[in-house]
Amino acid sequence: MAGPGRIPGRYNLVVEGAYEPFDHRMPVEEFIQRLEDDDVPDEVSVVGLGDAFEDGNLADELADAMERRGNDLVYQNPTIQFVVEGSFHRRGKTFDLRHDDELYSLQDVFGPQFDRKEEGDWLVAPF
């Protein structure tokens, strides 16, 4: 059975320190490259999402790569965890990430479908 913050076949967004990350950690840039190369590990923690939003272009690159490779991920069924610094804030039917006193729409990268798990330190979005 999947542990907290680790549901296979979904993007698990967790606040740093709230859940145990996987041993295999990679920055957003490497995750984008691994998506493009169809080489995503079975279990991985992706770090630096807040910085990708600050960059702007990097968040757009991530969203594009995730959109292009989403069907492959559904078939492969990896467990992907985005470990974020900051906190989640509900905005209507979706969520924002508060990072360095700025709010960034998670919908821009992950789409509109989120489930909040536990006490707000864990969100789940489909591939």
N, CA, C and O atoms as CSV, one atom per row, in Angstrom:
chain,resi,resn,atom,element,x,y,z
A,1,MET,N,N,0.842,-1.184,0.000
A,1,MET,CA,C,0.000,0.000,0.000
A,1,MET,C,C,0.889,1.251,0.000
A,1,MET,O,O,1.959,1.274,0.608
A,2,ALA,N,N,0.422,2.267,-0.687
A,2,ALA,CA,C,1.168,3.522,-0.784
A,2,ALA,C,C,1.169,4.249,0.552
A,2,ALA,O,O,0.161,4.288,1.258
A,3,GLY,N,N,2.323,4.824,0.884
A,3,GLY,CA,C,2.427,5.597,2.115
A,3,GLY,C,C,1.978,7.026,1.894
A,3,GLY,O,O,1.754,7.433,0.754
A,4,PRO,N,N,1.844,7.793,2.961
A,4,PRO,CA,C,1.452,9.201,2.847
A,4,PRO,C,C,2.432,9.982,1.963
A,4,PRO,O,O,3.649,9.866,2.106
A,5,GLY,N,N,1.878,10.773,1.056
A,5,GLY,CA,C,2.705,11.565,0.153
A,5,GLY,C,C,3.273,10.774,-1.001
A,5,GLY,O,O,4.126,11.271,-1.737
A,6,ARG,N,N,2.800,9.518,-1.172
A,6,ARG,CA,C,3.396,8.616,-2.159
A,6,ARG,C,C,2.354,7.770,-2.886
A,6,ARG,O,O,2.435,6.542,-2.855
A,7,ILE,N,N,1.400,8.384,-3.523
A,7,ILE,CA,C,0.402,7.632,-4.270
A,7,ILE,C,C,0.915,7.415,-5.693
A,7,ILE,O,O,1.180,8.385,-6.404
A,8,PRO,N,N,1.060,6.158,-6.119
A,8,PRO,CA,C,1.515,5.894,-7.488
A,8,PRO,C,C,0.512,6.401,-8.514
A,8,PRO,O,O,-0.690,6.441,-8.254
A,9,GLY,N,N,1.012,6.785,-9.673
A,9,GLY,CA,C,0.151,7.211,-10.754
A,9,GLY,C,C,-0.424,8.605,-10.596
A,9,GLY,O,O,-1.374,8.964,-11.291
A,10,ARG,N,N,0.131,9.387,-9.702
A,10,ARG,CA,C,-0.329,10.752,-9.445
A,10,ARG,C,C,0.884,11.632,-9.152
A,10,ARG,O,O,1.952,11.154,-8.768
A,11,TYR,N,N,0.680,12.941,-9.347
A,11,TYR,CA,C,1.648,13.898,-8.842
A,11,TYR,C,C,1.282,14.145,-7.389
A,11,TYR,O,O,0.168,14.575,-7.090
A,12,ASN,N,N,2.212,13.876,-6.490
A,12,ASN,CA,C,2.041,14.127,-5.064
A,12,ASN,C,C,2.809,15.397,-4.746
A,12,ASN,O,O,4.033,15.423,-4.873
A,13,LEU,N,N,2.120,16.443,-4.338
A,13,LEU,CA,C,2.762,17.697,-3.958
A,13,LEU,C,C,2.775,17.753,-2.444
A,13,LEU,O,O,1.718,17.771,-1.813
A,14,VAL,N,N,3.958,17.779,-1.858
A,14,VAL,CA,C,4.077,17.750,-0.404
A,14,VAL,C,C,4.962,18.898,0.075
A,14,VAL,O,O,5.914,19.296,-0.597
A,15,VAL,N,N,4.629,19.409,1.234
A,15,VAL,CA,C,5.423,20.463,1.851
A,15,VAL,C,C,6.674,19.838,2.464
A,15,VAL,O,O,6.603,18.822,3.155
A,16,GLU,N,N,7.816,20.462,2.198
A,16,GLU,CA,C,9.105,20.004,2.731
A,16,GLU,C,C,8.997,19.728,4.225
A,16,GLU,O,O,8.527,20.575,4.985
A,17,GLY,N,N,9.427,18.552,4.641
A,17,GLY,CA,C,9.448,18.184,6.050
A,17,GLY,C,C,8.173,17.529,6.545
A,17,GLY,O,O,8.169,16.955,7.634
A,18,ALA,N,N,7.088,17.596,5.783
A,18,ALA,CA,C,5.822,17.004,6.231
A,18,ALA,C,C,5.775,15.503,5.963
A,18,ALA,O,O,5.135,14.761,6.708
A,19,TYR,N,N,6.444,15.052,4.909
A,19,TYR,CA,C,6.452,13.645,4.523
A,19,TYR,C,C,7.861,13.255,4.114
A,19,TYR,O,O,8.679,14.104,3.760
A,20,GLU,N,N,8.128,11.979,4.168
A,20,GLU,CA,C,9.442,11.464,3.814
A,20,GLU,C,C,9.629,11.499,2.297
A,20,GLU,O,O,8.844,10.891,1.569
A,21,PRO,N,N,10.661,12.204,1.805
A,21,PRO,CA,C,10.918,12.192,0.364
A,21,PRO,C,C,11.593,10.878,-0.045
A,21,PRO,O,O,12.099,10.137,0.797
A,22,PHE,N,N,11.588,10.612,-1.325
A,22,PHE,CA,C,12.299,9.450,-1.847
A,22,PHE,C,C,13.802,9.731,-1.820
A,22,PHE,O,O,14.229,10.886,-1.814
A,23,ASP,N,N,14.587,8.669,-1.803
A,23,ASP,CA,C,16.036,8.827,-1.848
A,23,ASP,C,C,16.467,9.477,-3.162
A,23,ASP,O,O,17.415,10.262,-3.188
A,24,HIS,N,N,15.773,9.150,-4.243
A,24,HIS,CA,C,16.110,9.723,-5.546
A,24,HIS,C,C,15.436,11.087,-5.668
A,24,HIS,O,O,14.223,11.180,-5.857
A,25,ARG,N,N,16.240,12.140,-5.558
A,25,ARG,CA,C,15.745,13.513,-5.663
A,25,ARG,C,C,16.390,14.166,-6.871
A,25,ARG,O,O,17.562,13.932,-7.168
A,26,MET,N,N,15.612,14.988,-7.566
A,26,MET,CA,C,16.166,15.700,-8.718
A,26,MET,C,C,15.520,17.072,-8.842
A,26,MET,O,O,14.368,17.259,-8.451
A,27,PRO,N,N,16.261,18.027,-9.384
A,27,PRO,CA,C,15.692,19.361,-9.605
A,27,PRO,C,C,14.719,19.341,-10.788
A,27,PRO,O,O,14.717,18.407,-11.591
A,28,VAL,N,N,13.903,20.375,-10.880
A,28,VAL,CA,C,12.899,20.485,-11.938
A,28,VAL,C,C,13.534,20.342,-13.322
A,28,VAL,O,O,12.984,19.658,-14.185
A,29,GLU,N,N,14.679,20.979,-13.540
A,29,GLU,CA,C,15.333,20.924,-14.853
A,29,GLU,C,C,15.632,19.485,-15.263
A,29,GLU,O,O,15.397,19.107,-16.410
A,30,GLU,N,N,16.147,18.685,-14.338
A,30,GLU,CA,C,16.446,17.288,-14.646
A,30,GLU,C,C,15.165,16.496,-14.880
A,30,GLU,O,O,15.122,15.632,-15.755
A,31,PHE,N,N,14.122,16.782,-14.106
A,31,PHE,CA,C,12.856,16.089,-14.291
A,31,PHE,C,C,12.292,16.360,-15.691
A,31,PHE,O,O,11.784,15.446,-16.341
A,32,ILE,N,N,12.378,17.598,-16.151
A,32,ILE,CA,C,11.922,17.932,-17.500
A,32,ILE,C,C,12.688,17.103,-18.522
A,32,ILE,O,O,12.091,16.538,-19.438
A,33,GLN,N,N,14.006,17.027,-18.369
A,33,GLN,CA,C,14.831,16.260,-19.304
A,33,GLN,C,C,14.470,14.780,-19.256
A,33,GLN,O,O,14.397,14.122,-20.294
A,34,ARG,N,N,14.246,14.256,-18.056
A,34,ARG,CA,C,13.868,12.846,-17.912
A,34,ARG,C,C,12.511,12.581,-18.551
A,34,ARG,O,O,12.305,11.523,-19.145
A,35,LEU,N,N,11.578,13.534,-18.435
A,35,LEU,CA,C,10.287,13.392,-19.121
A,35,LEU,C,C,10.501,13.319,-20.629
A,35,LEU,O,O,9.962,12.441,-21.303
A,36,GLU,N,N,11.293,14.254,-21.150
A,36,GLU,CA,C,11.549,14.304,-22.589
A,36,GLU,C,C,12.225,13.034,-23.094
A,36,GLU,O,O,11.949,12.579,-24.203
A,37,ASP,N,N,13.113,12.462,-22.277
A,37,ASP,CA,C,13.850,11.250,-22.655
A,37,ASP,C,C,13.078,9.965,-22.343
A,37,ASP,O,O,13.577,8.867,-22.588
A,38,ASP,N,N,11.865,10.099,-21.805
A,38,ASP,CA,C,11.055,8.948,-21.376
A,38,ASP,C,C,11.859,8.063,-20.415
A,38,ASP,O,O,11.937,6.845,-20.576
A,39,ASP,N,N,12.451,8.720,-19.413
A,39,ASP,CA,C,13.333,8.038,-18.472
A,39,ASP,C,C,13.023,8.469,-17.037
A,39,ASP,O,O,13.939,8.755,-16.265
A,40,VAL,N,N,11.746,8.517,-16.679
A,40,VAL,CA,C,11.343,8.916,-15.330
A,40,VAL,C,C,11.472,7.698,-14.412
A,40,VAL,O,O,10.938,6.634,-14.724
A,41,PRO,N,N,12.177,7.842,-13.279
A,41,PRO,CA,C,12.315,6.723,-12.342
A,41,PRO,C,C,10.952,6.294,-11.777
A,41,PRO,O,O,9.983,7.052,-11.821
A,42,ASP,N,N,10.900,5.081,-11.253
A,42,ASP,CA,C,9.665,4.564,-10.656
A,42,ASP,C,C,9.245,5.366,-9.431
A,42,ASP,O,O,8.054,5.524,-9.163
A,43,GLU,N,N,10.224,5.870,-8.690
A,43,GLU,CA,C,9.964,6.692,-7.511
A,43,GLU,C,C,10.941,7.857,-7.530
A,43,GLU,O,O,12.154,7.660,-7.600
A,44,VAL,N,N,10.405,9.075,-7.469
A,44,VAL,CA,C,11.287,10.234,-7.515
A,44,VAL,C,C,10.658,11.408,-6.777
A,44,VAL,O,O,9.444,11.610,-6.817
A,45,SER,N,N,11.502,12.174,-6.108
A,45,SER,CA,C,11.107,13.440,-5.494
A,45,SER,C,C,11.723,14.561,-6.316
A,45,SER,O,O,12.938,14.609,-6.509
A,46,VAL,N,N,10.877,15.458,-6.796
A,46,VAL,CA,C,11.315,16.598,-7.597
A,46,VAL,C,C,11.352,17.819,-6.681
A,46,VAL,O,O,10.393,18.090,-5.958
A,47,VAL,N,N,12.451,18.545,-6.716
A,47,VAL,CA,C,12.616,19.722,-5.859
A,47,VAL,C,C,12.818,20.970,-6.711
A,47,VAL,O,O,13.277,20.888,-7.850
A,48,GLY,N,N,12.470,22.127,-6.146
A,48,GLY,CA,C,12.709,23.400,-6.813
A,48,GLY,C,C,11.511,23.952,-7.563
A,48,GLY,O,O,11.680,24.810,-8.429
A,49,LEU,N,N,10.300,23.485,-7.257
A,49,LEU,CA,C,9.115,23.984,-7.962
A,49,LEU,C,C,8.913,25.476,-7.727
A,49,LEU,O,O,8.585,26.205,-8.663
A,50,GLY,N,N,9.102,25.942,-6.503
A,50,GLY,CA,C,8.953,27.367,-6.212
A,50,GLY,C,C,9.909,28.209,-7.033
A,50,GLY,O,O,9.531,29.260,-7.551
A,51,ASP,N,N,11.147,27.750,-7.154
A,51,ASP,CA,C,12.131,28.471,-7.970
A,51,ASP,C,C,11.744,28.451,-9.442
A,51,ASP,O,O,11.987,29.419,-10.163
A,52,ALA,N,N,11.140,27.345,-9.892
A,52,ALA,CA,C,10.685,27.266,-11.283
A,52,ALA,C,C,9.593,28.306,-11.543
A,52,ALA,O,O,9.566,28.924,-12.607
A,53,PHE,N,N,8.692,28.500,-10.574
A,53,PHE,CA,C,7.667,29.533,-10.719
A,53,PHE,C,C,8.296,30.915,-10.755
A,53,PHE,O,O,7.879,31.763,-11.544
A,54,GLU,N,N,9.297,31.156,-9.908
A,54,GLU,CA,C,9.972,32.457,-9.910
A,54,GLU,C,C,10.613,32.731,-11.264
A,54,GLU,O,O,10.596,33.863,-11.748
A,55,ASP,N,N,11.176,31.694,-11.870
A,55,ASP,CA,C,11.805,31.813,-13.188
A,55,ASP,C,C,10.757,32.089,-14.263
A,55,ASP,O,O,11.029,32.817,-15.218
A,56,GLY,N,N,9.578,31.524,-14.120
A,56,GLY,CA,C,8.510,31.716,-15.102
A,56,GLY,C,C,8.645,30.803,-16.296
A,56,GLY,O,O,7.792,29.943,-16.517
A,57,ASN,N,N,9.705,30.973,-17.074
A,57,ASN,CA,C,9.908,30.131,-18.251
A,57,ASN,C,C,10.071,28.669,-17.867
A,57,ASN,O,O,9.586,27.784,-18.573
A,58,LEU,N,N,10.746,28.411,-16.760
A,58,LEU,CA,C,10.965,27.034,-16.335
A,58,LEU,C,C,9.645,26.370,-15.943
A,58,LEU,O,O,9.438,25.194,-16.241
A,59,ALA,N,N,8.758,27.099,-15.287
A,59,ALA,CA,C,7.434,26.559,-14.946
A,59,ALA,C,C,6.653,26.252,-16.217
A,59,ALA,O,O,5.959,25.238,-16.284
A,60,ASP,N,N,6.757,27.106,-17.215
A,60,ASP,CA,C,6.084,26.855,-18.496
A,60,ASP,C,C,6.663,25.621,-19.184
A,60,ASP,O,O,5.916,24.813,-19.735
A,61,GLU,N,N,7.990,25.466,-19.157
A,61,GLU,CA,C,8.631,24.291,-19.743
A,61,GLU,C,C,8.172,23.022,-19.039
A,61,GLU,O,O,7.904,22.006,-19.680
A,62,LEU,N,N,8.082,23.089,-17.711
A,62,LEU,CA,C,7.622,21.938,-16.935
A,62,LEU,C,C,6.197,21.577,-17.323
A,62,LEU,O,O,5.905,20.408,-17.573
A,63,ALA,N,N,5.309,22.555,-17.377
A,63,ALA,CA,C,3.909,22.303,-17.739
A,63,ALA,C,C,3.812,21.688,-19.132
A,63,ALA,O,O,3.051,20.743,-19.341
A,64,ASP,N,N,4.568,22.211,-20.075
A,64,ASP,CA,C,4.545,21.679,-21.446
A,64,ASP,C,C,5.038,20.238,-21.491
A,64,ASP,O,O,4.418,19.392,-22.137
A,65,ALA,N,N,6.132,19.953,-20.820
A,65,ALA,CA,C,6.680,18.594,-20.809
A,65,ALA,C,C,5.710,17.622,-20.140
A,65,ALA,O,O,5.519,16.503,-20.617
A,66,MET,N,N,5.099,18.049,-19.037
A,66,MET,CA,C,4.146,17.185,-18.343
A,66,MET,C,C,2.920,16.925,-19.214
A,66,MET,O,O,2.379,15.819,-19.205
A,67,GLU,N,N,2.482,17.922,-19.957
A,67,GLU,CA,C,1.334,17.764,-20.857
A,67,GLU,C,C,1.663,16.777,-21.978
A,67,GLU,O,O,0.866,15.893,-22.290
A,68,ARG,N,N,2.837,16.936,-22.576
A,68,ARG,CA,C,3.236,16.063,-23.688
A,68,ARG,C,C,3.414,14.620,-23.246
A,68,ARG,O,O,3.087,13.700,-23.996
A,69,ARG,N,N,3.923,14.411,-22.053
A,69,ARG,CA,C,4.281,13.059,-21.607
A,69,ARG,C,C,3.262,12.439,-20.655
A,69,ARG,O,O,3.491,11.341,-20.146
A,70,GLY,N,N,2.147,13.114,-20.404
A,70,GLY,CA,C,1.153,12.637,-19.445
A,70,GLY,C,C,0.633,11.238,-19.729
A,70,GLY,O,O,0.509,10.429,-18.809
A,71,ASN,N,N,0.325,10.935,-20.994
A,71,ASN,CA,C,-0.186,9.606,-21.322
A,71,ASN,C,C,0.849,8.528,-21.046
A,71,ASN,O,O,0.503,7.435,-20.595
A,72,ASP,N,N,2.121,8.825,-21.312
A,72,ASP,CA,C,3.185,7.853,-21.024
A,72,ASP,C,C,3.278,7.585,-19.528
A,72,ASP,O,O,3.467,6.445,-19.104
A,73,LEU,N,N,3.145,8.644,-18.730
A,73,LEU,CA,C,3.212,8.480,-17.280
A,73,LEU,C,C,2.048,7.645,-16.765
A,73,LEU,O,O,2.223,6.827,-15.862
A,74,VAL,N,N,0.868,7.842,-17.328
A,74,VAL,CA,C,-0.289,7.039,-16.915
A,74,VAL,C,C,0.017,5.560,-17.140
A,74,VAL,O,O,-0.260,4.728,-16.276
A,75,TYR,N,N,0.578,5.241,-18.280
A,75,TYR,CA,C,0.904,3.852,-18.615
A,75,TYR,C,C,2.009,3.297,-17.709
A,75,TYR,O,O,1.928,2.150,-17.270
A,76,GLN,N,N,3.039,4.104,-17.428
A,76,GLN,CA,C,4.188,3.648,-16.641
A,76,GLN,C,C,3.894,3.615,-15.150
A,76,GLN,O,O,4.483,2.815,-14.423
A,77,ASN,N,N,2.991,4.472,-14.682
A,77,ASN,CA,C,2.522,4.492,-13.294
A,77,ASN,C,C,3.617,4.723,-12.242
A,77,ASN,O,O,3.642,4.018,-11.234
A,78,PRO,N,N,4.520,5.691,-12.451
A,78,PRO,CA,C,5.527,5.973,-11.415
A,78,PRO,C,C,4.904,6.727,-10.238
A,78,PRO,O,O,3.766,7.192,-10.312
A,79,THR,N,N,5.663,6.836,-9.165
A,79,THR,CA,C,5.261,7.640,-8.016
A,79,THR,C,C,6.124,8.897,-8.035
A,79,THR,O,O,7.326,8.837,-7.776
A,80,ILE,N,N,5.508,10.029,-8.343
A,80,ILE,CA,C,6.227,11.291,-8.486
A,80,ILE,C,C,5.778,12.235,-7.380
A,80,ILE,O,O,4.593,12.523,-7.213
A,81,GLN,N,N,6.758,12.699,-6.644
A,81,GLN,CA,C,6.517,13.570,-5.498
A,81,GLN,C,C,7.225,14.907,-5.757
A,81,GLN,O,O,8.433,14.935,-5.992
A,82,PHE,N,N,6.484,15.995,-5.715
A,82,PHE,CA,C,7.073,17.332,-5.774
A,82,PHE,C,C,7.177,17.832,-4.342
A,82,PHE,O,O,6.164,18.045,-3.675
A,83,VAL,N,N,8.398,18.017,-3.875
A,83,VAL,CA,C,8.643,18.496,-2.509
A,83,VAL,C,C,8.829,20.011,-2.603
A,83,VAL,O,O,9.765,20.495,-3.240
A,84,VAL,N,N,7.925,20.748,-1.961
A,84,VAL,CA,C,7.933,22.205,-2.105
A,84,VAL,C,C,8.256,22.886,-0.788
A,84,VAL,O,O,7.908,22.396,0.286
A,85,GLU,N,N,8.925,24.023,-0.889
A,85,GLU,CA,C,9.128,24.899,0.254
A,85,GLU,C,C,8.022,25.936,0.193
A,85,GLU,O,O,7.842,26.593,-0.832
A,86,GLY,N,N,7.296,26.086,1.256
A,86,GLY,CA,C,6.191,27.028,1.282
A,86,GLY,C,C,4.942,26.361,1.825
A,86,GLY,O,O,5.016,25.472,2.673
A,87,SER,N,N,3.790,26.800,1.324
A,87,SER,CA,C,2.519,26.246,1.787
A,87,SER,C,C,1.495,26.330,0.667
A,87,SER,O,O,1.658,27.084,-0.292
A,88,PHE,N,N,0.432,25.538,0.806
A,88,PHE,CA,C,-0.642,25.518,-0.176
A,88,PHE,C,C,-1.797,26.380,0.305
A,88,PHE,O,O,-2.110,26.405,1.496
A,89,HIS,N,N,-2.427,27.086,-0.624
A,89,HIS,CA,C,-3.573,27.933,-0.304
A,89,HIS,C,C,-4.672,27.673,-1.321
A,89,HIS,O,O,-4.446,27.723,-2.530
A,90,ARG,N,N,-5.852,27.397,-0.817
A,90,ARG,CA,C,-6.990,27.141,-1.690
A,90,ARG,C,C,-7.427,28.444,-2.351
A,90,ARG,O,O,-7.521,29.490,-1.708
A,91,ARG,N,N,-7.691,28.352,-3.657
A,91,ARG,CA,C,-8.209,29.490,-4.415
A,91,ARG,C,C,-9.337,28.958,-5.294
A,91,ARG,O,O,-9.094,28.378,-6.352
A,92,GLY,N,N,-10.559,29.161,-4.847
A,92,GLY,CA,C,-11.710,28.614,-5.565
A,92,GLY,C,C,-11.654,27.103,-5.550
A,92,GLY,O,O,-11.654,26.481,-4.487
A,93,LYS,N,N,-11.605,26.511,-6.740
A,93,LYS,CA,C,-11.558,25.050,-6.843
A,93,LYS,C,C,-10.141,24.512,-6.996
A,93,LYS,O,O,-9.953,23.302,-7.118
A,94,THR,N,N,-9.154,25.378,-6.992
A,94,THR,CA,C,-7.772,24.933,-7.175
A,94,THR,C,C,-6.901,25.487,-6.041
A,94,THR,O,O,-7.417,25.988,-5.042
A,95,PHE,N,N,-5.584,25.392,-6.203
A,95,PHE,CA,C,-4.657,25.771,-5.142
A,95,PHE,C,C,-3.519,26.611,-5.686
A,95,PHE,O,O,-3.146,26.516,-6.855
A,96,ASP,N,N,-2.976,27.441,-4.795
A,96,ASP,CA,C,-1.766,28.210,-5.069
A,96,ASP,C,C,-0.657,27.697,-4.173
A,96,ASP,O,O,-0.908,27.103,-3.124
A,97,LEU,N,N,0.570,27.933,-4.599
A,97,LEU,CA,C,1.741,27.684,-3.774
A,97,LEU,C,C,2.256,29.023,-3.289
A,97,LEU,O,O,2.549,29.906,-4.095
A,98,ARG,N,N,2.369,29.184,-1.973
A,98,ARG,CA,C,3.009,30.375,-1.422
A,98,ARG,C,C,4.494,30.040,-1.274
A,98,ARG,O,O,4.882,29.137,-0.533
A,99,HIS,N,N,5.305,30.801,-2.006
A,99,HIS,CA,C,6.758,30.605,-1.992
A,99,HIS,C,C,7.405,31.979,-1.958
A,99,HIS,O,O,7.151,32.810,-2.831
A,100,ASP,N,N,8.242,32.224,-0.956
A,100,ASP,CA,C,8.911,33.526,-0.792
A,100,ASP,C,C,7.917,34.686,-0.860
A,100,ASP,O,O,8.145,35.668,-1.567
A,101,ASP,N,N,6.826,34.565,-0.126
A,101,ASP,CA,C,5.790,35.595,-0.014
A,101,ASP,C,C,5.068,35.922,-1.316
A,101,ASP,O,O,4.439,36.975,-1.420
A,102,GLU,N,N,5.144,35.057,-2.294
A,102,GLU,CA,C,4.400,35.202,-3.545
A,102,GLU,C,C,3.482,34.002,-3.706
A,102,GLU,O,O,3.804,32.909,-3.239
A,103,LEU,N,N,2.336,34.194,-4.364
A,103,LEU,CA,C,1.422,33.096,-4.663
A,103,LEU,C,C,1.545,32.726,-6.138
A,103,LEU,O,O,1.549,33.593,-7.011
A,104,TYR,N,N,1.647,31.416,-6.400
A,104,TYR,CA,C,1.761,30.902,-7.758
A,104,TYR,C,C,0.672,29.863,-7.969
A,104,TYR,O,O,0.478,28.984,-7.129
A,105,SER,N,N,-0.031,29.958,-9.077
A,105,SER,CA,C,-1.124,29.047,-9.376
A,105,SER,C,C,-0.591,27.665,-9.758
A,105,SER,O,O,0.098,27.514,-10.766
A,106,LEU,N,N,-0.912,26.670,-8.951
A,106,LEU,CA,C,-0.511,25.304,-9.271
A,106,LEU,C,C,-1.250,24.784,-10.495
A,106,LEU,O,O,-0.768,23.883,-11.181
A,107,GLN,N,N,-2.420,25.351,-10.767
A,107,GLN,CA,C,-3.200,24.948,-11.930
A,107,GLN,C,C,-2.421,25.199,-13.221
A,107,GLN,O,O,-2.587,24.463,-14.193
A,108,ASP,N,N,-1.583,26.220,-13.241
A,108,ASP,CA,C,-0.803,26.537,-14.437
A,108,ASP,C,C,0.123,25.402,-14.843
A,108,ASP,O,O,0.446,25.260,-16.022
A,109,VAL,N,N,0.553,24.595,-13.885
A,109,VAL,CA,C,1.457,23.482,-14.175
A,109,VAL,C,C,0.731,22.141,-14.132
A,109,VAL,O,O,0.957,21.292,-14.995
A,110,PHE,N,N,-0.133,21.938,-13.146
A,110,PHE,CA,C,-0.714,20.623,-12.909
A,110,PHE,C,C,-2.154,20.472,-13.395
A,110,PHE,O,O,-2.710,19.376,-13.316
A,111,GLY,N,N,-2.763,21.531,-13.890
A,111,GLY,CA,C,-4.162,21.470,-14.282
A,111,GLY,C,C,-5.061,21.718,-13.082
A,111,GLY,O,O,-4.573,21.957,-11.978
A,112,PRO,N,N,-6.382,21.663,-13.293
A,112,PRO,CA,C,-7.323,22.072,-12.255
A,112,PRO,C,C,-7.745,20.997,-11.260
A,112,PRO,O,O,-8.398,21.312,-10.266
A,113,GLN,N,N,-7.390,19.743,-11.499
A,113,GLN,CA,C,-7.909,18.667,-10.658
A,113,GLN,C,C,-6.967,18.349,-9.506
A,113,GLN,O,O,-5.917,17.736,-9.702
A,114,PHE,N,N,-7.349,18.767,-8.305
A,114,PHE,CA,C,-6.558,18.502,-7.109
A,114,PHE,C,C,-7.415,17.845,-6.053
A,114,PHE,O,O,-8.606,18.129,-5.931
A,115,ASP,N,N,-6.801,16.969,-5.296
A,115,ASP,CA,C,-7.396,16.438,-4.073
A,115,ASP,C,C,-6.471,16.823,-2.946
A,115,ASP,O,O,-5.257,16.646,-3.039
A,116,ARG,N,N,-7.046,17.352,-1.877
A,116,ARG,CA,C,-6.242,17.685,-0.698
A,116,ARG,C,C,-6.254,16.472,0.213
A,116,ARG,O,O,-7.308,15.912,0.515
A,117,LYS,N,N,-5.082,16.081,0.640
A,117,LYS,CA,C,-4.947,14.942,1.543
A,117,LYS,C,C,-4.484,15.435,2.901
A,117,LYS,O,O,-3.687,16.369,2.992
A,118,GLU,N,N,-4.971,14.818,3.933
A,118,GLU,CA,C,-4.571,15.081,5.313
A,118,GLU,C,C,-4.704,16.550,5.682
A,118,GLU,O,O,-5.699,17.177,5.318
A,119,GLU,N,N,-3.756,17.111,6.379
A,119,GLU,CA,C,-3.892,18.444,6.975
A,119,GLU,C,C,-3.414,19.589,6.083
A,119,GLU,O,O,-2.985,20.624,6.594
A,120,GLY,N,N,-3.478,19.428,4.796
A,120,GLY,CA,C,-3.129,20.524,3.909
A,120,GLY,C,C,-1.684,20.554,3.463
A,120,GLY,O,O,-1.290,21.438,2.702
A,121,ASP,N,N,-0.881,19.599,3.926
A,121,ASP,CA,C,0.525,19.545,3.539
A,121,ASP,C,C,0.748,18.620,2.354
A,121,ASP,O,O,1.890,18.345,1.984
A,122,TRP,N,N,-0.354,18.131,1.747
A,122,TRP,CA,C,-0.240,17.142,0.672
A,122,TRP,C,C,-1.406,17.320,-0.296
A,122,TRP,O,O,-2.573,17.262,0.092
A,123,LEU,N,N,-1.064,17.535,-1.554
A,123,LEU,CA,C,-2.049,17.607,-2.626
A,123,LEU,C,C,-1.733,16.510,-3.642
A,123,LEU,O,O,-0.584,16.093,-3.786
A,124,VAL,N,N,-2.764,16.055,-4.336
A,124,VAL,CA,C,-2.597,15.031,-5.372
A,124,VAL,C,C,-3.262,15.534,-6.641
A,124,VAL,O,O,-4.377,16.054,-6.605
A,125,ALA,N,N,-2.567,15.374,-7.769
A,125,ALA,CA,C,-3.105,15.757,-9.077
A,125,ALA,C,C,-2.837,14.610,-10.052
A,125,ALA,O,O,-1.804,13.945,-9.959
A,126,PRO,N,N,-3.765,14.376,-10.988
A,126,PRO,CA,C,-3.544,13.295,-11.977
A,126,PRO,C,C,-2.472,13.679,-12.993
A,126,PRO,O,O,-2.178,14.856,-13.200
A,127,PHE,N,N,-1.902,12.661,-13.617
A,127,PHE,CA,C,-0.918,12.890,-14.680
A,127,PHE,C,C,-1.590,13.545,-15.869
A,127,PHE,O,O,-0.934,13.824,-16.873
